[in-house]
Amino acid sequence: MSWDDDIYTCPSCGRDDLVLPSGPKRANILIIGEFPAKEEMRKGKPLVGATGGVLRTELGKAGLDMRQMRITNLWLHPKPNAKSDHYEACFNYGKEKVIQEAKGRKAILLLGSDTVKDLCHEKVSDVSGLEVQSPYLSAPLLFACVQPATVFHQGVGELRQALFKFSRKVNEL
């Protein structure tokens, strides 16, 4: 089961500016980001802004083509304020859809602290560049990675190292 093609509004809060998954529906690899930023909201697709450009470049250097991967976010729209009446319901709906989207994938790449924490109950700083376990997701390869936007503050080293490890693991499948 995957995302319904007719979802146009968040059933929890009614927002109609959703960012739904992109990429081949039957792709072997799924990338799960955190929440859409301004550019993603404007274009209606995940990871198409500066962060997505960094990820695309670094995956390419690691020998992987992001155009052949399915891409989604844990949140359908920008994360609401945690005190919002809709916060929990929006999160749970997005998480449910991500879990459905992940079924049948050979490899899943989890990006960022929110995604790793919410799906694996781990701190990304402890598990970036490593295989992880999740009570919600099942795939031969489930891999954690820092948010690509970290390169704007910390340089590309940690991200590049994690993605090269991910690429090697994907090629072993």
Secondary structure, 3 states (H helix, E strand, C coil): CCCCCCCCCCCCCCCCCCCCCECCCCCCEEEEECCCCHHHHHHCCCCCCHHHHHHHHHHHHCCCCHHHCEEEECCCCCCCCCCCCCHHHHHHHHHHHHHHHHCCCCEEEEECHHHHHHHHCCCHHHHCCCECCCCCCCCCEEEEECCHHHHHHHCCHHHHHHHHHHHHHHHHC
